Amino acid sequence: MRFSIFYKLSKDTIPIDYRRGIISLLKKAFENSNIEIYKNFYENKNNITKPFTFSVYLPYSNIKENEIV
């Protein structure tokens, strides 16, 4: 499965630790689309390896000390 997400930011910067926000989007998408998959991945008592990965493309970005412009 492959999908893309495009959205506008309310400001021109994002935190350097943007990955948490991306994971949060993925978790919410699983929760909204298939609750059983969500429960299997995130409510399981055992910390399982998920069978997916993600990457983020930030065109024209400038990396500062604590943020990405």
CHARMM-style PDB file with segment names, atoms N, HN, CA, C and O in Angstrom:
ATOM      1  N   MET     1       0.844  -1.160   0.000  1.00  0.00      PROA
ATOM      2  CA  MET     1       0.000   0.000   0.000  1.00  0.00      PROA
ATOM      3  C   MET     1       0.899   1.236   0.000  1.00  0.00      PROA
ATOM      4  O   MET     1       1.924   1.285   0.680  1.00  0.00      PROA
ATOM      5  N   ARG     2       0.484   2.227  -0.781  1.00  0.00      PROA
ATOM      6  HN  ARG     2      -0.349   2.187  -1.333  1.00  0.00      PROA
ATOM      7  CA  ARG     2       1.241   3.465  -0.850  1.00  0.00      PROA
ATOM      8  C   ARG     2       0.254   4.620  -0.924  1.00  0.00      PROA
ATOM      9  O   ARG     2      -0.727   4.560  -1.666  1.00  0.00      PROA
ATOM     10  N   PHE     3       0.513   5.661  -0.161  1.00  0.00      PROA
ATOM     11  HN  PHE     3       1.310   5.710   0.441  1.00  0.00      PROA
ATOM     12  CA  PHE     3      -0.359   6.825  -0.232  1.00  0.00      PROA
ATOM     13  C   PHE     3       0.442   8.081   0.048  1.00  0.00      PROA
ATOM     14  O   PHE     3       1.543   8.026   0.597  1.00  0.00      PROA
ATOM     15  N   SER     4      -0.123   9.204  -0.335  1.00  0.00      PROA
ATOM     16  HN  SER     4      -1.017   9.248  -0.781  1.00  0.00      PROA
ATOM     17  CA  SER     4       0.510  10.507  -0.137  1.00  0.00      PROA
ATOM     18  C   SER     4      -0.425  11.398   0.651  1.00  0.00      PROA
ATOM     19  O   SER     4      -1.647  11.296   0.545  1.00  0.00      PROA
ATOM     20  N   ILE     5       0.167  12.270   1.440  1.00  0.00      PROA
ATOM     21  HN  ILE     5       1.160  12.353   1.526  1.00  0.00      PROA
ATOM     22  CA  ILE     5      -0.593  13.257   2.200  1.00  0.00      PROA
ATOM     23  C   ILE     5      -0.030  14.631   1.845  1.00  0.00      PROA
ATOM     24  O   ILE     5       1.176  14.863   1.931  1.00  0.00      PROA
ATOM     25  N   PHE     6      -0.915  15.529   1.448  1.00  0.00      PROA
ATOM     26  HN  PHE     6      -1.894  15.340   1.378  1.00  0.00      PROA
ATOM     27  CA  PHE     6      -0.534  16.903   1.161  1.00  0.00      PROA
ATOM     28  C   PHE     6      -1.369  17.806   2.066  1.00  0.00      PROA
ATOM     29  O   PHE     6      -2.588  17.656   2.139  1.00  0.00      PROA
ATOM     30  N   TYR     7      -0.728  18.725   2.743  1.00  0.00      PROA
ATOM     31  HN  TYR     7       0.263  18.846   2.683  1.00  0.00      PROA
ATOM     32  CA  TYR     7      -1.478  19.662   3.564  1.00  0.00      PROA
ATOM     33  C   TYR     7      -0.699  20.957   3.716  1.00  0.00      PROA
ATOM     34  O   TYR     7       0.514  21.000   3.510  1.00  0.00      PROA
ATOM     35  N   LYS     8      -1.417  22.008   4.079  1.00  0.00      PROA
ATOM     36  HN  LYS     8      -2.403  21.973   4.247  1.00  0.00      PROA
ATOM     37  CA  LYS     8      -0.807  23.314   4.289  1.00  0.00      PROA
ATOM     38  C   LYS     8      -0.532  23.511   5.771  1.00  0.00      PROA
ATOM     39  O   LYS     8      -1.302  23.075   6.628  1.00  0.00      PROA
ATOM     40  N   LEU     9       0.571  24.171   6.052  1.00  0.00      PROA
ATOM     41  HN  LEU     9       1.196  24.525   5.356  1.00  0.00      PROA
ATOM     42  CA  LEU     9       0.944  24.465   7.428  1.00  0.00      PROA
ATOM     43  C   LEU     9       0.384  25.815   7.842  1.00  0.00      PROA
ATOM     44  O   LEU     9       0.232  26.701   7.001  1.00  0.00      PROA
ATOM     45  N   SER    10       0.077  25.986   9.107  1.00  0.00      PROA
ATOM     46  HN  SER    10       0.200  25.266   9.790  1.00  0.00      PROA
ATOM     47  CA  SER    10      -0.414  27.271   9.598  1.00  0.00      PROA
ATOM     48  C   SER    10       0.715  28.287   9.774  1.00  0.00      PROA
ATOM     49  O   SER    10       0.470  29.492   9.831  1.00  0.00      PROA
ATOM     50  N   LYS    11       1.950  27.795   9.860  1.00  0.00      PROA
ATOM     51  HN  LYS    11       2.149  26.816   9.814  1.00  0.00      PROA
ATOM     52  CA  LYS    11       3.114  28.684   9.898  1.00  0.00      PROA
ATOM     53  C   LYS    11       4.208  28.074   9.028  1.00  0.00      PROA
ATOM     54  O   LYS    11       4.080  26.933   8.583  1.00  0.00      PROA
ATOM     55  N   ASP    12       5.266  28.814   8.784  1.00  0.00      PROA
ATOM     56  HN  ASP    12       5.370  29.740   9.144  1.00  0.00      PROA
ATOM     57  CA  ASP    12       6.302  28.389   7.842  1.00  0.00      PROA
ATOM     58  C   ASP    12       7.352  27.467   8.442  1.00  0.00      PROA
ATOM     59  O   ASP    12       8.308  27.111   7.754  1.00  0.00      PROA
ATOM     60  N   THR    13       7.208  27.074   9.686  1.00  0.00      PROA
ATOM     61  HN  THR    13       6.431  27.364  10.245  1.00  0.00      PROA
ATOM     62  CA  THR    13       8.194  26.205  10.325  1.00  0.00      PROA
ATOM     63  C   THR    13       7.526  24.966  10.903  1.00  0.00      PROA
ATOM     64  O   THR    13       6.345  24.980  11.251  1.00  0.00      PROA
ATOM     65  N   ILE    14       8.305  23.898  10.998  1.00  0.00      PROA
ATOM     66  HN  ILE    14       9.264  23.886  10.715  1.00  0.00      PROA
ATOM     67  CA  ILE    14       7.874  22.698  11.705  1.00  0.00      PROA
ATOM     68  C   ILE    14       8.996  22.312  12.662  1.00  0.00      PROA
ATOM     69  O   ILE    14      10.157  22.631  12.404  1.00  0.00      PROA
ATOM     70  N   PRO    15       8.677  21.636  13.752  1.00  0.00      PROA
ATOM     71  CA  PRO    15       9.718  21.255  14.707  1.00  0.00      PROA
ATOM     72  C   PRO    15      10.690  20.247  14.090  1.00  0.00      PROA
ATOM     73  O   PRO    15      10.334  19.498  13.181  1.00  0.00      PROA
ATOM     74  N   ILE    16      11.884  20.244  14.585  1.00  0.00      PROA
ATOM     75  HN  ILE    16      12.173  20.853  15.323  1.00  0.00      PROA
ATOM     76  CA  ILE    16      12.902  19.315  14.090  1.00  0.00      PROA
ATOM     77  C   ILE    16      12.484  17.869  14.355  1.00  0.00      PROA
ATOM     78  O   ILE    16      12.914  16.960  13.644  1.00  0.00      PROA
ATOM     79  N   ASP    17      11.649  17.652  15.374  1.00  0.00      PROA
ATOM     80  HN  ASP    17      11.301  18.390  15.952  1.00  0.00      PROA
ATOM     81  CA  ASP    17      11.138  16.322  15.721  1.00  0.00      PROA
ATOM     82  C   ASP    17       9.744  16.131  15.109  1.00  0.00      PROA
ATOM     83  O   ASP    17       8.785  15.839  15.823  1.00  0.00      PROA
ATOM     84  N   TYR    18       9.637  16.296  13.790  1.00  0.00      PROA
ATOM     85  HN  TYR    18      10.416  16.533  13.210  1.00  0.00      PROA
ATOM     86  CA  TYR    18       8.360  16.202  13.082  1.00  0.00      PROA
ATOM     87  C   TYR    18       7.865  14.762  12.974  1.00  0.00      PROA
ATOM     88  O   TYR    18       6.683  14.546  12.705  1.00  0.00      PROA
ATOM     89  N   ARG    19       8.712  13.795  13.172  1.00  0.00      PROA
ATOM     90  HN  ARG    19       9.672  13.971  13.391  1.00  0.00      PROA
ATOM     91  CA  ARG    19       8.343  12.387  12.978  1.00  0.00      PROA
ATOM     92  C   ARG    19       7.208  11.940  13.902  1.00  0.00      PROA
ATOM     93  O   ARG    19       6.389  11.103  13.522  1.00  0.00      PROA
ATOM     94  N   ARG    20       7.161  12.489  15.097  1.00  0.00      PROA
ATOM     95  HN  ARG    20       7.826  13.169  15.406  1.00  0.00      PROA
ATOM     96  CA  ARG    20       6.070  12.148  16.023  1.00  0.00      PROA
ATOM     97  C   ARG    20       4.717  12.529  15.439  1.00  0.00      PROA
ATOM     98  O   ARG    20       3.741  11.790  15.577  1.00  0.00      PROA
ATOM     99  N   GLY    21       4.664  13.683  14.788  1.00  0.00      PROA
ATOM    100  HN  GLY    21       5.456  14.283  14.677  1.00  0.00      PROA
ATOM    101  CA  GLY    21       3.415  14.128  14.169  1.00  0.00      PROA
ATOM    102  C   GLY    21       3.008  13.227  13.021  1.00  0.00      PROA
ATOM    103  O   GLY    21       1.821  12.955  12.841  1.00  0.00      PROA
ATOM    104  N   ILE    22       3.973  12.759  12.238  1.00  0.00      PROA
ATOM    105  HN  ILE    22       4.938  12.980  12.383  1.00  0.00      PROA
ATOM    106  CA  ILE    22       3.690  11.865  11.118  1.00  0.00      PROA
ATOM    107  C   ILE    22       3.157  10.528  11.643  1.00  0.00      PROA
ATOM    108  O   ILE    22       2.183   9.997  11.111  1.00  0.00      PROA
ATOM    109  N   ILE    23       3.781   9.997  12.665  1.00  0.00      PROA
ATOM    110  HN  ILE    23       4.573  10.429  13.098  1.00  0.00      PROA
ATOM    111  CA  ILE    23       3.312   8.747  13.260  1.00  0.00      PROA
ATOM    112  C   ILE    23       1.902   8.929  13.820  1.00  0.00      PROA
ATOM    113  O   ILE    23       1.071   8.028  13.705  1.00  0.00      PROA
ATOM    114  N   SER    24       1.628  10.076  14.419  1.00  0.00      PROA
ATOM    115  HN  SER    24       2.304  10.808  14.513  1.00  0.00      PROA
ATOM    116  CA  SER    24       0.296  10.352  14.930  1.00  0.00      PROA
ATOM    117  C   SER    24      -0.741  10.348  13.806  1.00  0.00      PROA
ATOM    118  O   SER    24      -1.842   9.827  13.982  1.00  0.00      PROA
ATOM    119  N   LEU    25      -0.398  10.922  12.658  1.00  0.00      PROA
ATOM    120  HN  LEU    25       0.497  11.345  12.515  1.00  0.00      PROA
ATOM    121  CA  LEU    25      -1.303  10.886  11.501  1.00  0.00      PROA
ATOM    122  C   LEU    25      -1.569   9.452  11.043  1.00  0.00      PROA
ATOM    123  O   LEU    25      -2.708   9.090  10.749  1.00  0.00      PROA
ATOM    124  N   LEU    26      -0.514   8.642  10.984  1.00  0.00      PROA
ATOM    125  HN  LEU    26       0.412   8.936  11.222  1.00  0.00      PROA
ATOM    126  CA  LEU    26      -0.682   7.246  10.576  1.00  0.00      PROA
ATOM    127  C   LEU    26      -1.570   6.483  11.562  1.00  0.00      PROA
ATOM    128  O   LEU    26      -2.454   5.729  11.155  1.00  0.00      PROA
ATOM    129  N   LYS    27      -1.329   6.683  12.854  1.00  0.00      PROA
ATOM    130  HN  LYS    27      -0.611   7.295  13.185  1.00  0.00      PROA
ATOM    131  CA  LYS    27      -2.131   5.999  13.858  1.00  0.00      PROA
ATOM    132  C   LYS    27      -3.603   6.384  13.753  1.00  0.00      PROA
ATOM    133  O   LYS    27      -4.480   5.526  13.845  1.00  0.00      PROA
ATOM    134  N   LYS    28      -3.872   7.666  13.562  1.00  0.00      PROA
ATOM    135  HN  LYS    28      -3.159   8.363  13.488  1.00  0.00      PROA
ATOM    136  CA  LYS    28      -5.254   8.130  13.440  1.00  0.00      PROA
ATOM    137  C   LYS    28      -5.903   7.576  12.181  1.00  0.00      PROA
ATOM    138  O   LYS    28      -7.087   7.238  12.197  1.00  0.00      PROA
ATOM    139  N   ALA    29      -5.152   7.478  11.090  1.00  0.00      PROA
ATOM    140  HN  ALA    29      -4.190   7.753  11.077  1.00  0.00      PROA
ATOM    141  CA  ALA    29      -5.688   6.901   9.855  1.00  0.00      PROA
ATOM    142  C   ALA    29      -6.058   5.436  10.067  1.00  0.00      PROA
ATOM    143  O   ALA    29      -7.114   5.002   9.607  1.00  0.00      PROA
ATOM    144  N   PHE    30      -5.217   4.667  10.749  1.00  0.00      PROA
ATOM    145  HN  PHE    30      -4.359   5.020  11.123  1.00  0.00      PROA
ATOM    146  CA  PHE    30      -5.542   3.275  11.055  1.00  0.00      PROA
ATOM    147  C   PHE    30      -6.771   3.190  11.961  1.00  0.00      PROA
ATOM    148  O   PHE    30      -7.651   2.357  11.747  1.00  0.00      PROA
ATOM    149  N   GLU    31      -6.821   4.047  12.960  1.00  0.00      PROA
ATOM    150  HN  GLU    31      -6.106   4.723  13.133  1.00  0.00      PROA
ATOM    151  CA  GLU    31      -7.944   4.026  13.893  1.00  0.00      PROA
ATOM    152  C   GLU    31      -9.266   4.339  13.180  1.00  0.00      PROA
ATOM    153  O   GLU    31     -10.290   3.722  13.473  1.00  0.00      PROA
ATOM    154  N   ASN    32      -9.243   5.288  12.253  1.00  0.00      PROA
ATOM    155  HN  ASN    32      -8.412   5.789  12.014  1.00  0.00      PROA
ATOM    156  CA  ASN    32     -10.462   5.671  11.542  1.00  0.00      PROA
ATOM    157  C   ASN    32     -10.867   4.678  10.456  1.00  0.00      PROA
ATOM    158  O   ASN    32     -12.055   4.524  10.173  1.00  0.00      PROA
ATOM    159  N   SER    33      -9.898   4.007   9.851  1.00  0.00      PROA
ATOM    160  HN  SER    33      -8.933   4.132  10.081  1.00  0.00      PROA
ATOM    161  CA  SER    33     -10.221   3.127   8.728  1.00  0.00      PROA
ATOM    162  C   SER    33     -10.491   1.681   9.143  1.00  0.00      PROA
ATOM    163  O   SER    33     -11.399   1.049   8.604  1.00  0.00      PROA
ATOM    164  N   ASN    34      -9.719   1.146  10.091  1.00  0.00      PROA
ATOM    165  HN  ASN    34      -8.981   1.659  10.529  1.00  0.00      PROA
ATOM    166  CA  ASN    34      -9.886  -0.249  10.494  1.00  0.00      PROA
ATOM    167  C   ASN    34      -9.447  -0.396  11.946  1.00  0.00      PROA
ATOM    168  O   ASN    34      -8.255  -0.507  12.234  1.00  0.00      PROA
ATOM    169  N   ILE    35     -10.394  -0.396  12.835  1.00  0.00      PROA
ATOM    170  HN  ILE    35     -11.362  -0.306  12.600  1.00  0.00      PROA
ATOM    171  CA  ILE    35     -10.093  -0.420  14.263  1.00  0.00      PROA
ATOM    172  C   ILE    35      -9.366  -1.695  14.681  1.00  0.00      PROA
ATOM    173  O   ILE    35      -8.579  -1.666  15.628  1.00  0.00      PROA
ATOM    174  N   GLU    36      -9.611  -2.806  14.002  1.00  0.00      PROA
ATOM    175  HN  GLU    36     -10.250  -2.829  13.234  1.00  0.00      PROA
ATOM    176  CA  GLU    36      -8.929  -4.057  14.348  1.00  0.00      PROA
ATOM    177  C   GLU    36      -7.425  -3.978  14.041  1.00  0.00      PROA
ATOM    178  O   GLU    36      -6.604  -4.454  14.825  1.00  0.00      PROA
ATOM    179  N   ILE    37      -7.076  -3.387  12.922  1.00  0.00      PROA
ATOM    180  HN  ILE    37      -7.742  -2.999  12.285  1.00  0.00      PROA
ATOM    181  CA  ILE    37      -5.653  -3.199  12.600  1.00  0.00      PROA
ATOM    182  C   ILE    37      -5.011  -2.276  13.629  1.00  0.00      PROA
ATOM    183  O   ILE    37      -3.909  -2.533  14.113  1.00  0.00      PROA
ATOM    184  N   TYR    38      -5.715  -1.205  13.952  1.00  0.00      PROA
ATOM    185  HN  TYR    38      -6.611  -0.996  13.559  1.00  0.00      PROA
ATOM    186  CA  TYR    38      -5.207  -0.272  14.960  1.00  0.00      PROA
ATOM    187  C   TYR    38      -4.953  -0.977  16.289  1.00  0.00      PROA
ATOM    188  O   TYR    38      -3.889  -0.811  16.887  1.00  0.00      PROA
ATOM    189  N   LYS    39      -5.911  -1.753  16.749  1.00  0.00      PROA
ATOM    190  HN  LYS    39      -6.775  -1.888  16.264  1.00  0.00      PROA
ATOM    191  CA  LYS    39      -5.759  -2.467  18.016  1.00  0.00      PROA
ATOM    192  C   LYS    39      -4.606  -3.455  17.960  1.00  0.00      PROA
ATOM    193  O   LYS    39      -3.850  -3.584  18.923  1.00  0.00      PROA
ATOM    194  N   ASN    40      -4.467  -4.154  16.836  1.00  0.00      PROA
ATOM    195  HN  ASN    40      -5.082  -4.049  16.054  1.00  0.00      PROA
ATOM    196  CA  ASN    40      -3.392  -5.118  16.685  1.00  0.00      PROA
ATOM    197  C   ASN    40      -2.015  -4.447  16.761  1.00  0.00      PROA
ATOM    198  O   ASN    40      -1.097  -4.977  17.386  1.00  0.00      PROA
ATOM    199  N   PHE    41      -1.876  -3.278  16.122  1.00  0.00      PROA
ATOM    200  HN  PHE    41      -2.622  -2.847  15.614  1.00  0.00      PROA
ATOM    201  CA  PHE    41      -0.585  -2.588  16.100  1.00  0.00      PROA
ATOM    202  C   PHE    41      -0.290  -1.799  17.369  1.00  0.00      PROA
ATOM    203  O   PHE    41       0.852  -1.777  17.827  1.00  0.00      PROA
ATOM    204  N   TYR    42      -1.302  -1.153  17.943  1.00  0.00      PROA
ATOM    205  HN  TYR    42      -2.230  -1.171  17.570  1.00  0.00      PROA
ATOM    206  CA  TYR    42      -1.023  -0.162  18.978  1.00  0.00      PROA
ATOM    207  C   TYR    42      -1.609  -0.469  20.351  1.00  0.00      PROA
ATOM    208  O   TYR    42      -1.189   0.150  21.328  1.00  0.00      PROA
ATOM    209  N   GLU    43      -2.543  -1.380  20.470  1.00  0.00      PROA
ATOM    210  HN  GLU    43      -2.884  -1.883  19.675  1.00  0.00      PROA
ATOM    211  CA  GLU    43      -3.067  -1.705  21.790  1.00  0.00      PROA
ATOM    212  C   GLU    43      -2.586  -3.064  22.264  1.00  0.00      PROA
ATOM    213  O   GLU    43      -2.953  -3.509  23.351  1.00  0.00      PROA
ATOM    214  N   ASN    44      -1.786  -3.712  21.476  1.00  0.00      PROA
ATOM    215  HN  ASN    44      -1.488  -3.351  20.592  1.00  0.00      PROA
ATOM    216  CA  ASN    44      -1.195  -4.997  21.832  1.00  0.00      PROA
ATOM    217  C   ASN    44      -0.192  -4.769  22.965  1.00  0.00      PROA
ATOM    218  O   ASN    44       0.604  -3.831  22.918  1.00  0.00      PROA
ATOM    219  N   LYS    45      -0.235  -5.618  23.966  1.00  0.00      PROA
ATOM    220  HN  LYS    45      -0.881  -6.380  24.004  1.00  0.00      PROA
ATOM    221  CA  LYS    45       0.677  -5.460  25.094  1.00  0.00      PROA
ATOM    222  C   LYS    45       2.139  -5.675  24.692  1.00  0.00      PROA
ATOM    223  O   LYS    45       3.037  -5.073  25.280  1.00  0.00      PROA
ATOM    224  N   ASN    46       2.377  -6.523  23.704  1.00  0.00      PROA
ATOM    225  HN  ASN    46       1.647  -7.012  23.227  1.00  0.00      PROA
ATOM    226  CA  ASN    46       3.734  -6.753  23.222  1.00  0.00      PROA
ATOM    227  C   ASN    46       4.096  -5.679  22.205  1.00  0.00      PROA
ATOM    228  O   ASN    46       3.285  -5.329  21.347  1.00  0.00      PROA
ATOM    229  N   ASN    47       5.277  -5.173  22.300  1.00  0.00      PROA
ATOM    230  HN  ASN    47       5.935  -5.456  22.997  1.00  0.00      PROA
ATOM    231  CA  ASN    47       5.748  -4.156  21.366  1.00  0.00      PROA
ATOM    232  C   ASN    47       6.171  -4.854  20.072  1.00  0.00      PROA
ATOM    233  O   ASN    47       7.276  -5.388  19.989  1.00  0.00      PROA
ATOM    234  N   ILE    48       5.295  -4.851  19.063  1.00  0.00      PROA
ATOM    235  HN  ILE    48       4.397  -4.417  19.130  1.00  0.00      PROA
ATOM    236  CA  ILE    48       5.585  -5.573  17.830  1.00  0.00      PROA
ATOM    237  C   ILE    48       6.197  -4.644  16.787  1.00  0.00      PROA
ATOM    238  O   ILE    48       5.983  -3.432  16.816  1.00  0.00      PROA
ATOM    239  N   THR    49       6.949  -5.220  15.880  1.00  0.00      PROA
ATOM    240  HN  THR    49       7.123  -6.205  15.856  1.00  0.00      PROA
ATOM    241  CA  THR    49       7.491  -4.481  14.756  1.00  0.00      PROA
ATOM    242  C   THR    49       6.391  -4.313  13.717  1.00  0.00      PROA
ATOM    243  O   THR    49       5.758  -5.286  13.307  1.00  0.00      PROA
ATOM    244  N   LYS    50       6.167  -3.072  13.296  1.00  0.00      PROA
ATOM    245  HN  LYS    50       6.681  -2.282  13.629  1.00  0.00      PROA
ATOM    246  CA  LYS    50       5.118  -2.801  12.321  1.00  0.00      PROA
ATOM    247  C   LYS    50       5.626  -3.117  10.909  1.00  0.00      PROA
ATOM    248  O   LYS    50       6.796  -2.882  10.607  1.00  0.00      PROA
ATOM    249  N   PRO    51       4.750  -3.650  10.041  1.00  0.00      PROA
ATOM    250  CA  PRO    51       5.174  -4.026   8.689  1.00  0.00      PROA
ATOM    251  C   PRO    51       5.083  -2.862   7.697  1.00  0.00      PROA
ATOM    252  O   PRO    51       4.687  -3.053   6.547  1.00  0.00      PROA
ATOM    253  N   PHE    52       5.446  -1.664   8.141  1.00  0.00      PROA
ATOM    254  HN  PHE    52       5.768  -1.508   9.075  1.00  0.00      PROA
ATOM    255  CA  PHE    52       5.408  -0.514   7.249  1.00  0.00      PROA
ATOM    256  C   PHE    52       6.469   0.490   7.668  1.00  0.00      PROA
ATOM    257  O   PHE    52       7.044   0.396   8.753  1.00  0.00      PROA
ATOM    258  N   THR    53       6.713   1.435   6.804  1.00  0.00      PROA
ATOM    259  HN  THR    53       6.246   1.512   5.922  1.00  0.00      PROA
ATOM    260  CA  THR    53       7.657   2.515   7.063  1.00  0.00      PROA
ATOM    261  C   THR    53       7.116   3.775   6.410  1.00  0.00      PROA
ATOM    262  O   THR    53       6.117   3.725   5.693  1.00  0.00      PROA
ATOM    263  N   PHE    54       7.763   4.894   6.651  1.00  0.00      PROA
ATOM    264  HN  PHE    54       8.574   4.934   7.234  1.00  0.00      PROA
ATOM    265  CA  PHE    54       7.336   6.129   6.007  1.00  0.00      PROA
ATOM    266  C   PHE    54       8.554   6.994   5.704  1.00  0.00      PROA
ATOM    267  O   PHE    54       9.622   6.825   6.293  1.00  0.00      PROA
ATOM    268  N   SER    55       8.370   7.904   4.792  1.00  0.00      PROA
ATOM    269  HN  SER    55       7.502   8.041   4.314  1.00  0.00      PROA
ATOM    270  CA  SER    55       9.385   8.908   4.508  1.00  0.00      PROA
ATOM    271  C   SER    55       8.675  10.228   4.274  1.00  0.00      PROA
ATOM    272  O   SER    55       7.502  10.267   3.902  1.00  0.00      PROA
ATOM    273  N   VAL    56       9.401  11.293   4.498  1.00  0.00      PROA
ATOM    274  HN  VAL    56      10.353  11.261   4.800  1.00  0.00      PROA
ATOM    275  CA  VAL    56       8.840  12.629   4.353  1.00  0.00      PROA
ATOM    276  C   VAL    56       9.701  13.397   3.363  1.00  0.00      PROA
ATOM    277  O   VAL    56      10.928  13.395   3.457  1.00  0.00      PROA
ATOM    278  N   TYR    57       9.050  14.048   2.418  1.00  0.00      PROA
ATOM    279  HN  TYR    57       8.053  14.050   2.341  1.00  0.00      PROA
ATOM    280  CA  TYR    57       9.738  14.879   1.442  1.00  0.00      PROA
ATOM    281  C   TYR    57       9.422  16.329   1.762  1.00  0.00      PROA
ATOM    282  O   TYR    57       8.260  16.735   1.736  1.00  0.00      PROA
ATOM    283  N   LEU    58      10.439  17.102   2.061  1.00  0.00      PROA
ATOM    284  HN  LEU    58      11.382  16.773   2.083  1.00  0.00      PROA
ATOM    285  CA  LEU    58      10.267  18.510   2.403  1.00  0.00      PROA
ATOM    286  C   LEU    58      11.007  19.359   1.369  1.00  0.00      PROA
ATOM    287  O   LEU    58      12.175  19.693   1.563  1.00  0.00      PROA
ATOM    288  N   PRO    59      10.339  19.704   0.282  1.00  0.00      PROA
ATOM    289  CA  PRO    59      11.028  20.478  -0.760  1.00  0.00      PROA
ATOM    290  C   PRO    59      11.339  21.894  -0.278  1.00  0.00      PROA
ATOM    291  O   PRO    59      10.586  22.487   0.494  1.00  0.00      PROA
ATOM    292  N   TYR    60      12.431  22.401  -0.739  1.00  0.00      PROA
ATOM    293  HN  TYR    60      13.043  21.919  -1.366  1.00  0.00      PROA
ATOM    294  CA  TYR    60      12.833  23.782  -0.450  1.00  0.00      PROA
ATOM    295  C   TYR    60      12.914  24.068   1.039  1.00  0.00      PROA
ATOM    296  O   TYR    60      12.531  25.152   1.479  1.00  0.00      PROA
ATOM    297  N   SER    61      13.394  23.139   1.807  1.00  0.00      PROA
ATOM    298  HN  SER    61      13.706  22.258   1.450  1.00  0.00      PROA
ATOM    299  CA  SER    61      13.466  23.342   3.264  1.00  0.00      PROA
ATOM    300  C   SER    61      14.855  23.824   3.675  1.00  0.00      PROA
ATOM    301  O   SER    61      15.859  23.543   3.021  1.00  0.00      PROA
ATOM    302  N   ASN    62      14.869  24.550   4.770  1.00  0.00      PROA
ATOM    303  HN  ASN    62      14.054  24.779   5.301  1.00  0.00      PROA
ATOM    304  CA  ASN    62      16.093  25.053   5.358  1.00  0.00      PROA
ATOM    305  C   ASN    62      16.116  24.595   6.807  1.00  0.00      PROA
ATOM    306  O   ASN    62      15.263  25.006   7.593  1.00  0.00      PROA
ATOM    307  N   ILE    63      17.062  23.764   7.174  1.00  0.00      PROA
ATOM    308  HN  ILE    63      17.755  23.430   6.536  1.00  0.00      PROA
ATOM    309  CA  ILE    63      17.119  23.203   8.514  1.00  0.00      PROA
ATOM    310  C   ILE    63      17.897  24.135   9.426  1.00  0.00      PROA
ATOM    311  O   ILE    63      19.074  24.420   9.205  1.00  0.00      PROA
ATOM    312  N   LYS    64      17.209  24.600  10.452  1.00  0.00      PROA
ATOM    313  HN  LYS    64      16.253  24.368  10.632  1.00  0.00      PROA
ATOM    314  CA  LYS    64      17.830  25.459  11.472  1.00  0.00      PROA
ATOM    315  C   LYS    64      18.143  24.600  12.685  1.00  0.00      PROA
ATOM    316  O   LYS    64      18.047  23.374  12.624  1.00  0.00      PROA
ATOM    317  N   GLU    65      18.515  25.238  13.784  1.00  0.00      PROA
ATOM    318  HN  GLU    65      18.592  26.234  13.834  1.00  0.00      PROA
ATOM    319  CA  GLU    65      18.913  24.498  14.989  1.00  0.00      PROA
ATOM    320  C   GLU    65      17.762  23.676  15.576  1.00  0.00      PROA
ATOM    321  O   GLU    65      17.957  22.501  15.888  1.00  0.00      PROA
ATOM    322  N   ASN    66      16.554  24.265  15.737  1.00  0.00      PROA
ATOM    323  HN  ASN    66      16.395  25.219  15.484  1.00  0.00      PROA
ATOM    324  CA  ASN    66      15.445  23.578  16.384  1.00  0.00      PROA
ATOM    325  C   ASN    66      14.206  23.491  15.522  1.00  0.00      PROA
ATOM    326  O   ASN    66      13.152  23.084  16.010  1.00  0.00      PROA
ATOM    327  N   GLU    67      14.300  23.863  14.242  1.00  0.00      PROA
ATOM    328  HN  GLU    67      15.156  24.193  13.845  1.00  0.00      PROA
ATOM    329  CA  GLU    67      13.127  23.854  13.379  1.00  0.00      PROA
ATOM    330  C   GLU    67      13.532  23.719  11.919  1.00  0.00      PROA
ATOM    331  O   GLU    67      14.696  23.881  11.552  1.00  0.00      PROA
ATOM    332  N   ILE    68      12.542  23.420  11.111  1.00  0.00      PROA
ATOM    333  HN  ILE    68      11.597  23.288  11.409  1.00  0.00      PROA
ATOM    334  CA  ILE    68      12.734  23.329   9.665  1.00  0.00      PROA
ATOM    335  C   ILE    68      11.867  24.417   9.045  1.00  0.00      PROA
ATOM    336  O   ILE    68      10.666  24.495   9.302  1.00  0.00      PROA
ATOM    337  N   VAL    69      12.489  25.245   8.233  1.00  0.00      PROA
ATOM    338  HN  VAL    69      13.465  25.181   8.025  1.00  0.00      PROA
ATOM    339  CA  VAL    69      11.764  26.347   7.590  1.00  0.00      PROA
ATOM    340  C   VAL    69      11.440  25.953   6.170  1.00  0.00      PROA
ATOM    341  OT1 VAL    69      10.830  26.732   5.437  1.00  0.00      PROA
TER     342      VAL     69
END
